């Protein structure tokens, strides 16, 4: 058995929406729990419809249904998400119903572990909207795999899978503590990269069982996969804003050049612009250099402007009190130069900006950890150690790595 029990780093702030969602799920389960021990009213129309659906789709003998159907089963049937009768209301209500105690505990454990970092990154209301939105996408994923079925699906796992998809893209360097129970050979808590754990959830717990079973059984693989994919897609869409990168604005052509994200106009995009860019930096005309840089096509800046010049721009923008375009310039270094010098400095610079200017320690940690993988120099390692000390003071503990 492999059971996630925690992650790091985390901020020492209360994730009110995450806790509120857990409380709501637990409260509704507790409210409906007594109904699980009450015999269903077989004269009720909803109960008769429930029995008919299970007989037709699952071939469950009527004697078994009459002996084991409870009022709780009928409530979940009425308010669960049914592909054959899809509605926005039941798609929402199904997220807060659970089929049993272990179903609830497993879902709430994952929400408790992974929800707080996503909530801190997005903010409370956007996180709630993302949770509900990916939950709706999960219901659609379930519908695609069970077209025409009137058997309902219930549980928060689709929405939580959306949270896992967001986490997968935004926090690749985080570590997840996993309790390993392979009695009598191994019983221990180990730390694993977040992407390993979440990748295993997607592939080993959902994709492979779906391929083997063909979607039959009591697990809604379509909801899990649909929610996860929706979370990854949302994370990719929101990634620039969530990481504090420069705001992307429409580029407007003017007689004098191209209007840039920093305002004003810049020179036309051409190979000569790279030379102009260096001259502007040499003359300390940082705003003009920034406008020119962000207006040039990425392919041109990748080929003609070396990483060191982009780093110089980022440092000048940061020193001039413009952290957002500075961070955008550093991200351009990392995206346009996947190998070679400058990457450690770009990662460390991004970590400093995210920590100091954007108050985002968990995002800063992603860059700090990435810098370790780029073989930093002794001087860069000293900077990294200072950043690590700051992160340790501002989070609820860092993973065992990095060690500088």
Secondary structure in CASP SS format (residue, H / E / C, confidence):
PFRMAT SS
TARGET T0000
AUTHOR 0000-0000-0000
METHOD secondary structure of the structure
MODEL  1
X C 1.00
X E 1.00
X E 1.00
X E 1.00
X E 1.00
X E 1.00
X E 1.00
X E 1.00
X C 1.00
X C 1.00
X E 1.00
X C 1.00
X C 1.00
X C 1.00
X C 1.00
X H 1.00
X H 1.00
X H 1.00
X H 1.00
X H 1.00
X H 1.00
X H 1.00
X H 1.00
X H 1.00
X H 1.00
X H 1.00
X H 1.00
X H 1.00
X H 1.00
X H 1.00
X H 1.00
X H 1.00
X H 1.00
X H 1.00
X H 1.00
X H 1.00
X H 1.00
X C 1.00
X E 1.00
X C 1.00
X C 1.00
X C 1.00
X C 1.00
X C 1.00
X H 1.00
X H 1.00
X H 1.00
X H 1.00
X H 1.00
X H 1.00
X H 1.00
X H 1.00
X H 1.00
X H 1.00
X H 1.00
X H 1.00
X H 1.00
X H 1.00
X C 1.00
X C 1.00
X C 1.00
X H 1.00
X H 1.00
X H 1.00
X H 1.00
X H 1.00
X H 1.00
X H 1.00
X C 1.00
X E 1.00
X H 1.00
X H 1.00
X H 1.00
X H 1.00
X H 1.00
X H 1.00
X H 1.00
X H 1.00
X H 1.00
X C 1.00
X E 1.00
X C 1.00
X H 1.00
X H 1.00
X H 1.00
X C 1.00
X C 1.00
X H 1.00
X H 1.00
X H 1.00
X H 1.00
X H 1.00
X H 1.00
X H 1.00
X H 1.00
X H 1.00
X C 1.00
X C 1.00
X C 1.00
X C 1.00
X H 1.00
X H 1.00
X H 1.00
X H 1.00
X H 1.00
X H 1.00
X H 1.00
X H 1.00
X H 1.00
X H 1.00
X H 1.00
X H 1.00
X H 1.00
X H 1.00
X H 1.00
X H 1.00
X H 1.00
X H 1.00
X H 1.00
X H 1.00
X H 1.00
X H 1.00
X C 1.00
X H 1.00
X H 1.00
X H 1.00
X H 1.00
X H 1.00
X H 1.00
X H 1.00
X H 1.00
X H 1.00
X H 1.00
X H 1.00
X H 1.00
X H 1.00
X H 1.00
X H 1.00
X H 1.00
X H 1.00
X H 1.00
X H 1.00
X H 1.00
X H 1.00
X H 1.00
X C 1.00
X C 1.00
X C 1.00
X C 1.00
X C 1.00
X C 1.00
X C 1.00
X E 1.00
X C 1.00
X C 1.00
X C 1.00
X H 1.00
X H 1.00
X H 1.00
X H 1.00
X H 1.00
X H 1.00
X H 1.00
X H 1.00
X H 1.00
X H 1.00
X H 1.00
X H 1.00
X H 1.00
X H 1.00
X C 1.00
X C 1.00
X C 1.00
X C 1.00
X E 1.00
X E 1.00
X E 1.00
X E 1.00
X E 1.00
X E 1.00
X E 1.00
X E 1.00
X C 1.00
X C 1.00
X C 1.00
X E 1.00
X E 1.00
X E 1.00
X E 1.00
X E 1.00
X E 1.00
X E 1.00
X E 1.00
X H 1.00
X H 1.00
X H 1.00
X H 1.00
X H 1.00
X H 1.00
X H 1.00
X H 1.00
X H 1.00
X H 1.00
X H 1.00
X H 1.00
X H 1.00
X H 1.00
X H 1.00
X H 1.00
X H 1.00
X H 1.00
X H 1.00
X H 1.00
X C 1.00
X C 1.00
X C 1.00
X C 1.00
X C 1.00
X C 1.00
X C 1.00
X H 1.00
X H 1.00
X H 1.00
X H 1.00
X H 1.00
X H 1.00
X H 1.00
X H 1.00
X H 1.00
X H 1.00
X H 1.00
X H 1.00
X H 1.00
X H 1.00
X H 1.00
X H 1.00
X H 1.00
X H 1.00
X H 1.00
X H 1.00
X H 1.00
X H 1.00
X C 1.00
X C 1.00
X C 1.00
X C 1.00
X C 1.00
X C 1.00
X C 1.00
X C 1.00
X C 1.00
X C 1.00
X E 1.00
X E 1.00
X C 1.00
X C 1.00
X E 1.00
X E 1.00
X E 1.00
X C 1.00
X C 1.00
X C 1.00
X C 1.00
X C 1.00
X E 1.00
X E 1.00
X C 1.00
X C 1.00
X C 1.00
X C 1.00
X C 1.00
X H 1.00
X H 1.00
X H 1.00
X H 1.00
X H 1.00
X H 1.00
X H 1.00
X H 1.00
X H 1.00
X H 1.00
X H 1.00
X C 1.00
X C 1.00
X C 1.00
X H 1.00
X H 1.00
X H 1.00
X H 1.00
X H 1.00
X H 1.00
X H 1.00
X H 1.00
X H 1.00
X H 1.00
X C 1.00
X C 1.00
X H 1.00
X H 1.00
X H 1.00
X H 1.00
X H 1.00
X H 1.00
X H 1.00
X C 1.00
X C 1.00
X H 1.00
X H 1.00
X H 1.00
X H 1.00
X H 1.00
X H 1.00
X H 1.00
X H 1.00
X H 1.00
X H 1.00
X H 1.00
X H 1.00
X H 1.00
X C 1.00
X C 1.00
X C 1.00
X H 1.00
X H 1.00
X H 1.00
X H 1.00
X H 1.00
X H 1.00
X H 1.00
X H 1.00
X H 1.00
X H 1.00
X H 1.00
X H 1.00
X H 1.00
X H 1.00
X C 1.00
X C 1.00
X C 1.00
X C 1.00
X C 1.00
X C 1.00
X H 1.00
X H 1.00
X H 1.00
X H 1.00
X H 1.00
X H 1.00
X H 1.00
X H 1.00
X H 1.00
X H 1.00
X H 1.00
X H 1.00
X H 1.00
X H 1.00
X C 1.00
X C 1.00
X C 1.00
X C 1.00
X H 1.00
X H 1.00
X H 1.00
X H 1.00
X H 1.00
X H 1.00
X H 1.00
X H 1.00
X H 1.00
X H 1.00
X H 1.00
X H 1.00
X C 1.00
X C 1.00
X C 1.00
X C 1.00
X C 1.00
X H 1.00
X H 1.00
X H 1.00
X H 1.00
X H 1.00
X H 1.00
X H 1.00
X H 1.00
X H 1.00
X H 1.00
X H 1.00
X H 1.00
X H 1.00
X H 1.00
X H 1.00
X H 1.00
X H 1.00
X E 1.00
X C 1.00
X C 1.00
X C 1.00
X C 1.00
X C 1.00
X C 1.00
X C 1.00
X C 1.00
X C 1.00
END
